[in-house]
Amino acid sequence: MPAIPSIPFIESTLAANTGIDSVSHLVQLAIAPVFLIAGIGALLNVITSRLSRVIDRARVIETTHEQMPPDVRERALAELPALSARMTLSHYAIYCCVASALCVCLVVGVLFVASFAGVEIGLAIAALFILAMGLIVVGLILFLQETRVAIRSVRVRIDLAVNLAEDRAEDRAGPRLS
């Protein structure tokens, strides 16, 4: 069986890139992206918690609206479009954040593979990182829109509460003498 020819450049590159100093330097470079992944995970936790509450509220309305008094039912059913919009925005925000985390993971993986293979692919690493940042920005904008929709739907309830307070104040004042 013929011997496999030795390729000195590849052997020296692998030997140089697998040393303790080289690996420890790579781990140091990977620390920041790992913290970014942790931050994205925390953001995902917040968004999924909000999504869970929105889904629970929509299910309660859908299952109990027939037993509600007509005026309460009307307000509850009017809330469903806002809940639907919040669910859609949350889903897209989750997709963008998860895609961003995947890009960051690819950055770390490509960083290690490129170093061990002796390939210069800094441009690819930079492009992946820029894509990750773009996706997280889009995810945060979608999250901001979701909170805006939530606040708008609460404002309606605040208006109802103000009207109720005014009605109660009139009731306490007694009948008006004309």
MOGI-V86834 format. One record per run of one state. SS is the DSSP state (@ for helix, = for strand, . for the rest). FROM is the first residue (numbers start at 1). TO is the last residue. If there is no record, write none. Layout:
SS | FROM | TO
SS | FROM | TO
This chain:
. | 1 | 7
@ | 8 | 17
. | 18 | 19
@ | 20 | 67
. | 68 | 69
@ | 70 | 117
. | 118 | 121
@ | 122 | 173
. | 174 | 178
